[in-house]
Amino acid sequence: MPHRSPALTNQNTDPSRPIDRQVRIRTALRRYFEAQRNLRTGLCCLNAGEYDRAVRLLSNAAHANPDSTDAATCLVRAMVGAGHMDSAQAKLEEGVARDPDNTTETVRLALLIWKKGKTAQAIARLRDAVARWPDSAEVHFQLGTLLAADDQTEEAELRFTQAVAIDHEHVDALVAMAMCMGTRCEPREAVRHLKKAQHLRPHDTRIALLLSIAARAARDNGTPIAVRAVMPRDRTVDHESIRQLARVIADEPEFADAVLSIDERDTDPSVFAMLARTLRIAIEYNPQQADLHYQCGRLLRRLGRTAEAIQAAERAVDIDPRFVRALVLLARLYQQTDRFEDAATRLEQTVLLGAEYADTYYLLGNLYRDCGQLHRARWAYEHALEINSRYEAAQKALESLAA
């Protein structure tokens, strides 16, 4: 009988490998949005009865984002590794010992034991859990999942049936029951269970794919059944996913820099709004980290929230007055709000700190020009050209002064 592998997060990214961080993050976001597009189009094809095309599109979506995770979780997985299984088991065992009535920790421990290849021991733990919590749909379901993986299919189906009887909206148990119906060549019953599961969890690509396959099988079997799949709404990022991402960024603010360096064509504005929320939480974890305030300022500027961006950049400079990138950001923000003299002052600070960049002098020249200080503007443009003789914008600005 087909079955779902036990629900353990499998993170394949190893941050110690020599993979460029920006490429890794760009790939994660590209795959996430590719999956979202294919999911929506696939559901439209499913509702239109174009089952072959629906299966193809939904297979692509499932390949791009196998667990149908939200954008924050995709980023976390792109940034960090999976950790060590032995240490994870030790922590879970400690948690179960402290709180023996915690069904969630008990199930997680059993699944982790199964993942290590100790099938009989894991099943025994879940049998004990069923005896202890006979009214827990999740415990019955997880035991059924392990039994199915061990080819104990008859009892597995009984466990799935019991889970659905206890909780009529247990999505994973509904899917497992549908797969049992599929092995019996009862596609109409499979479709019935999967339709309910898809309505309860419309973001789940795997469920949509199974529903398409079952609907196609029912049609080919001469017993077609109408399908009206639900289109997922705009994805709401799980709060815990945001907090996990915030912890990562609080430790290494450069991760935010990698996201911000991505071309807008490779992502979606919602990612930057999510990242702004994440950075606020990261700052709560580490309020004296100037780089976090700077990254927040960059992000808010990109979102067009200039006043908030200025506050964030000013806070970064308050914490670290020698933070050249924050000073330059603040100068650009001041320029956007016509505070030309304040902007020039910030850029002059970067020069005093040894930031000899052509862009800095070019921007400084523009500020002097806008303030009517043409002599100083000429000096700044000339200095930019001394650093980069091919700087066309500086050359044109210098020539415009002569005109």
C-alpha positions as CSV (number, residue, x, y, z in Angstrom):
1,M,0.0,0.0,0.0
2,P,1.4,3.5,-0.8
3,H,2.1,5.4,2.3
4,R,3.5,8.7,3.5
5,S,7.0,8.7,5.0
6,P,6.9,9.7,8.7
7,A,6.9,13.5,9.1
8,L,10.4,14.5,9.9
9,T,12.0,17.6,8.4
10,N,14.7,16.7,5.9
11,Q,17.0,19.6,5.3
12,N,19.6,18.9,2.7
13,T,21.4,22.2,2.8
14,D,24.8,22.1,4.5
15,P,26.0,25.6,5.2
16,S,29.6,24.4,5.6
17,R,29.8,23.5,1.9
18,P,31.5,26.1,-0.4
19,I,28.2,27.2,-2.0
20,D,27.6,30.9,-2.5
21,R,25.0,32.1,0.0
22,Q,23.3,34.4,-2.4
23,V,22.9,31.7,-5.0
24,R,21.5,29.3,-2.3
25,I,18.9,31.8,-1.2
26,R,18.0,32.9,-4.7
27,T,17.5,29.2,-5.6
28,A,15.3,28.6,-2.6
29,L,13.1,31.6,-3.4
30,R,12.9,30.8,-7.1
31,R,11.8,27.3,-6.4
32,Y,9.2,28.5,-3.8
33,F,7.5,30.9,-6.3
34,E,7.8,28.4,-9.1
35,A,5.9,25.9,-6.9
36,Q,3.3,28.5,-6.1
37,R,2.6,29.3,-9.8
38,N,2.5,25.6,-10.8
39,L,0.1,24.8,-7.9
40,R,-2.4,27.5,-8.9
41,T,-2.3,26.6,-12.6
42,G,-2.5,22.9,-11.7
43,L,-5.6,23.4,-9.6
44,C,-7.2,25.3,-12.5
45,C,-6.5,22.4,-14.8
46,L,-7.8,20.0,-12.2
47,N,-11.1,21.8,-11.9
48,A,-11.3,21.9,-15.7
49,G,-10.9,18.2,-16.0
50,E,-7.5,18.5,-17.7
51,Y,-6.1,15.8,-15.4
52,D,-2.9,15.0,-17.4
53,R,-1.8,18.6,-17.4
54,A,-2.8,19.0,-13.8
55,V,-0.6,16.0,-12.8
56,R,2.3,17.4,-14.8
57,L,2.1,20.9,-13.2
58,L,1.5,19.7,-9.7
59,S,4.4,17.2,-10.0
60,N,6.6,20.1,-10.9
61,A,5.3,22.1,-7.9
62,A,5.9,19.2,-5.6
63,H,9.4,18.8,-6.9
64,A,10.2,22.5,-6.3
65,N,8.7,22.6,-2.8
66,P,8.2,19.0,-1.6
67,D,6.8,19.9,1.8
68,S,4.7,22.9,0.7
69,T,6.5,25.0,3.2
70,D,6.1,28.8,3.5
71,A,8.7,31.3,2.2
72,A,10.2,31.8,5.7
73,T,10.8,28.1,6.2
74,C,12.3,27.8,2.7
75,L,14.8,30.5,3.6
76,V,15.7,28.9,6.9
77,R,16.4,25.6,5.2
78,A,18.5,27.4,2.6
79,M,20.5,29.0,5.4
80,V,21.1,26.3,8.0
81,G,21.7,22.6,8.1
82,A,19.7,19.7,9.6
83,G,21.8,19.2,12.8
84,H,22.8,15.9,14.3
85,M,20.2,13.2,14.8
86,D,21.7,11.7,18.0
87,S,21.7,15.0,19.8
88,A,18.2,15.6,18.6
89,Q,17.0,12.3,20.1
90,A,18.7,13.0,23.4
91,K,16.9,16.4,23.6
92,L,13.6,14.8,22.8
93,E,14.1,12.0,25.4
94,E,14.8,14.7,28.0
95,G,11.6,16.5,27.0
96,V,9.5,13.3,27.2
97,A,11.0,12.6,30.6
98,R,10.1,16.1,31.9
99,D,6.6,16.0,30.4
100,P,5.4,12.4,29.9
101,D,1.9,13.6,29.0
102,N,3.2,15.5,26.0
103,T,1.9,13.5,23.0
104,T,3.7,15.7,20.5
105,E,7.1,15.1,22.0
106,T,6.4,11.4,22.3
107,V,5.4,11.1,18.6
108,R,8.4,13.1,17.5
109,L,10.7,10.9,19.5
110,A,9.2,7.7,18.0
111,L,9.6,9.1,14.5
112,L,13.2,10.0,15.1
113,I,13.9,6.5,16.4
114,W,12.3,5.2,13.2
115,K,14.4,7.5,11.1
116,K,17.5,5.9,12.7
117,G,16.3,2.5,11.4
118,K,14.9,1.1,14.7
119,T,11.5,0.3,13.3
120,A,10.3,-2.2,15.9
121,Q,11.3,0.1,18.7
122,A,9.6,3.1,17.2
123,I,6.3,1.1,16.6
124,A,6.4,-0.2,20.1
125,R,6.7,3.3,21.5
126,L,3.6,4.4,19.5
127,R,1.7,1.3,20.5
128,D,2.3,2.4,24.1
129,A,1.2,5.9,23.2
130,V,-2.1,4.5,21.7
131,A,-2.8,2.6,24.9
132,R,-2.1,5.8,26.9
133,W,-4.0,8.2,24.6
134,P,-6.7,6.1,22.8
135,D,-8.6,9.2,21.8
136,S,-5.6,10.9,20.1
137,A,-6.2,10.9,16.3
138,E,-2.6,12.0,15.7
139,V,-1.1,9.0,17.7
140,H,-3.3,6.6,15.7
141,F,-2.3,8.2,12.5
142,Q,1.4,8.2,13.2
143,L,1.3,4.5,14.3
144,G,-0.5,3.7,11.1
145,T,2.2,5.5,9.1
146,L,4.9,3.4,10.6
147,L,3.0,0.2,10.2
148,A,2.4,1.0,6.5
149,A,6.1,1.7,6.1
150,D,6.8,-1.7,7.7
151,D,4.3,-3.4,5.2
152,Q,1.7,-4.1,8.0
153,T,-1.0,-2.7,5.8
154,E,-4.1,-4.2,7.3
155,E,-3.5,-2.8,10.8
156,A,-2.2,0.5,9.2
157,E,-5.6,1.0,7.5
158,L,-7.4,0.3,10.8
159,R,-5.3,3.0,12.5
160,F,-6.1,5.5,9.7
161,T,-9.8,4.7,10.0
162,Q,-9.7,5.2,13.7
163,A,-7.9,8.5,13.3
164,V,-10.6,9.8,10.9
165,A,-13.3,8.5,13.2
166,I,-11.9,10.5,16.1
167,D,-11.1,13.6,14.1
168,H,-13.1,14.0,10.8
169,E,-10.8,16.8,9.7
170,H,-7.5,15.1,10.3
171,V,-6.0,15.9,6.9
172,D,-3.1,13.5,6.9
173,A,-5.3,10.6,8.0
174,L,-7.8,11.5,5.2
175,V,-5.0,11.3,2.7
176,A,-3.8,8.0,4.1
177,M,-7.3,6.6,3.8
178,A,-7.5,7.8,0.2
179,M,-4.3,6.0,-0.6
180,C,-5.7,2.8,0.9
181,M,-8.7,3.2,-1.4
182,G,-6.3,3.6,-4.3
183,T,-4.7,0.3,-3.6
184,R,-8.1,-1.4,-3.6
185,C,-8.9,0.2,-7.0
186,E,-11.6,2.3,-5.5
187,P,-10.7,5.7,-7.1
188,R,-14.1,7.3,-6.4
189,E,-13.6,6.7,-2.7
190,A,-10.0,8.0,-2.9
191,V,-11.3,11.2,-4.6
192,R,-13.9,11.7,-1.9
193,H,-11.3,11.6,0.9
194,L,-8.8,13.7,-1.0
195,K,-11.4,16.4,-1.9
196,K,-12.1,16.9,1.8
197,A,-8.4,17.0,2.6
198,Q,-7.7,19.5,-0.2
199,H,-10.4,21.8,1.0
200,L,-8.9,21.7,4.5
201,R,-5.4,22.3,3.3
202,P,-5.4,24.0,-0.1
203,H,-1.7,25.0,0.0
204,D,-0.6,21.3,0.1
205,T,0.8,20.5,-3.3
206,R,1.0,16.8,-2.6
207,I,-2.7,16.5,-1.8
208,A,-3.6,18.3,-5.0
209,L,-1.3,16.0,-7.0
210,L,-2.9,12.9,-5.4
211,L,-6.4,14.3,-6.1
212,S,-5.5,14.8,-9.7
213,I,-4.2,11.3,-10.0
214,A,-7.2,9.8,-8.3
215,A,-9.6,11.9,-10.4
216,R,-7.9,10.7,-13.6
217,A,-8.1,7.1,-12.4
218,A,-11.8,7.4,-11.7
219,R,-12.4,8.8,-15.2
220,D,-10.3,6.1,-16.8
221,N,-12.2,3.5,-14.7
222,G,-15.5,4.7,-16.2
223,T,-16.7,6.2,-12.9
224,P,-15.8,9.9,-13.2
225,I,-16.5,12.2,-10.2
226,A,-16.7,16.0,-10.3
227,V,-13.8,17.8,-8.6
228,R,-13.9,21.4,-7.3
229,A,-10.6,22.0,-5.7
230,V,-10.2,25.1,-3.6
231,M,-7.7,27.8,-4.7
232,P,-5.3,28.7,-1.9
233,R,-5.4,32.3,-0.6
234,D,-2.2,34.4,-0.4
235,R,0.1,32.4,1.9
236,T,0.2,33.6,5.5
237,V,3.6,32.9,6.9
238,D,3.6,30.8,10.1
239,H,4.7,32.9,13.1
240,E,7.1,30.2,14.3
241,S,8.8,30.1,10.9
242,I,9.3,33.9,11.2
243,R,10.8,33.5,14.6
244,Q,13.2,30.7,13.4
245,L,14.3,33.0,10.5
246,A,14.7,35.9,12.9
247,R,17.0,33.8,15.1
248,V,19.2,32.9,12.1
249,I,19.4,36.5,11.0
250,A,20.1,37.8,14.5
251,D,23.2,35.6,14.6
252,E,24.2,36.4,11.0
253,P,22.7,39.7,9.6
254,E,24.6,39.0,6.3
255,F,21.7,36.6,5.5
256,A,19.4,39.6,5.1
257,D,22.1,41.2,2.9
258,A,22.0,38.1,0.6
259,V,18.2,38.3,0.3
260,L,18.2,42.0,-0.4
261,S,20.8,41.6,-3.2
262,I,18.4,39.4,-5.1
263,D,16.9,40.8,-8.3
264,E,13.2,41.6,-7.8
265,R,12.4,39.5,-10.9
266,D,13.5,36.4,-8.9
267,T,11.2,37.0,-6.0
268,D,8.0,38.8,-4.9
269,P,7.3,41.9,-2.8
270,S,5.7,39.8,-0.1
271,V,9.2,38.3,0.7
272,F,10.5,41.8,1.5
273,A,7.5,42.6,3.7
274,M,8.0,39.2,5.5
275,L,11.7,40.0,5.9
276,A,10.9,43.4,7.4
277,R,8.8,41.7,10.0
278,T,11.6,39.2,10.6
279,L,14.2,41.9,11.1
280,R,12.0,43.6,13.7
281,I,12.0,40.4,15.7
282,A,15.7,39.8,15.1
283,I,16.4,43.3,16.6
284,E,14.4,42.3,19.7
285,Y,16.9,39.4,20.1
286,N,19.9,41.6,19.6
287,P,19.0,45.3,19.9
288,Q,22.7,46.5,19.9
289,Q,23.6,44.8,16.6
290,A,24.1,47.8,14.3
291,D,24.1,45.7,11.2
292,L,20.5,44.5,12.0
293,H,19.3,48.1,12.1
294,Y,21.2,48.9,8.9
295,Q,19.7,45.9,7.1
296,C,16.2,46.9,8.3
297,G,16.8,50.4,6.9
298,R,17.8,49.0,3.5
299,L,14.7,46.8,3.5
300,L,12.3,49.6,4.5
301,R,13.8,51.8,1.8
302,R,13.2,49.1,-0.7
303,L,9.6,48.9,0.5
304,G,9.2,52.7,0.1
305,R,8.8,53.3,3.9
306,T,11.4,56.1,3.9
307,A,10.6,57.6,7.3
308,E,11.0,54.2,9.0
309,A,14.1,53.5,7.0
310,I,15.7,56.7,8.2
311,Q,14.9,55.8,11.9
312,A,16.6,52.4,11.4
313,A,19.7,53.8,9.7
314,E,20.0,56.5,12.3
315,R,19.9,53.9,15.0
316,A,22.6,51.9,13.2
317,V,24.9,55.0,13.2
318,D,24.1,55.8,16.8
319,I,25.3,52.3,17.8
320,D,28.3,52.4,15.5
321,P,29.3,55.9,14.3
322,R,32.0,54.4,12.1
323,F,29.6,52.2,10.1
324,V,30.3,53.5,6.6
325,R,27.5,51.6,4.8
326,A,24.9,52.9,7.3
327,L,26.2,56.4,6.8
328,V,25.9,56.1,3.0
329,L,22.4,54.6,3.3
330,L,21.4,57.5,5.6
331,A,22.8,60.0,3.1
332,R,20.7,58.5,0.3
333,L,17.6,58.6,2.5
334,Y,18.2,62.2,3.5
335,Q,18.7,63.0,-0.2
336,Q,15.3,61.4,-1.0
337,T,13.6,63.7,1.6
338,D,15.4,66.8,0.3
339,R,17.7,67.0,3.4
340,F,20.7,67.8,1.2
341,E,22.9,69.3,3.8
342,D,22.3,66.5,6.3
343,A,23.1,64.0,3.5
344,A,26.3,65.8,2.6
345,T,27.4,65.8,6.2
346,R,26.9,62.0,6.4
347,L,28.9,61.4,3.2
348,E,31.7,63.7,4.5
349,Q,31.9,61.5,7.6
350,T,32.5,58.5,5.4
351,V,35.3,60.3,3.6
352,L,36.9,61.2,6.9
353,L,36.7,57.5,7.8
354,G,38.7,56.6,4.7
355,A,35.9,55.5,2.4
356,E,37.5,56.5,-0.9
357,Y,34.8,55.4,-3.4
358,A,34.0,57.0,-6.7
359,D,30.2,56.5,-6.0
360,T,30.6,58.3,-2.7
361,Y,32.2,61.4,-4.3
362,Y,29.7,61.4,-7.2
363,L,26.8,61.4,-4.8
364,L,28.5,64.0,-2.7
365,G,29.0,66.1,-5.8
366,N,25.3,65.9,-6.6
367,L,24.4,67.0,-3.1
368,Y,26.8,70.0,-3.3
369,R,25.3,70.9,-6.7
370,D,21.8,70.8,-5.3
371,C,22.8,73.0,-2.4
372,G,24.3,75.5,-4.9
373,Q,27.9,74.8,-3.8
374,L,29.2,74.4,-7.4
375,H,32.9,74.8,-6.5
376,R,32.7,71.9,-4.0
377,A,30.6,69.9,-6.5
378,R,33.3,70.3,-9.1
379,W,35.9,69.0,-6.6
380,A,33.8,66.0,-5.7
381,Y,33.2,65.0,-9.4
382,E,36.9,65.4,-10.2
383,H,37.8,63.2,-7.2
384,A,35.3,60.6,-8.4
385,L,37.0,60.6,-11.8
386,E,40.5,60.3,-10.3
387,I,39.3,57.1,-8.7
388,N,37.5,55.9,-11.8
389,S,38.4,57.6,-15.0
390,R,35.6,55.8,-16.9
391,Y,32.8,57.0,-14.6
392,E,30.5,58.4,-17.2
393,A,27.9,59.8,-14.9
394,A,30.5,61.8,-13.0
395,Q,32.0,63.0,-16.3
396,K,28.6,64.2,-17.5
397,A,27.9,65.9,-14.2
398,L,31.2,67.7,-14.3
399,E,30.6,68.9,-17.9
400,S,27.1,70.1,-16.9
401,L,28.7,72.4,-14.4
402,A,30.8,74.1,-17.1
403,A,27.7,74.6,-19.2
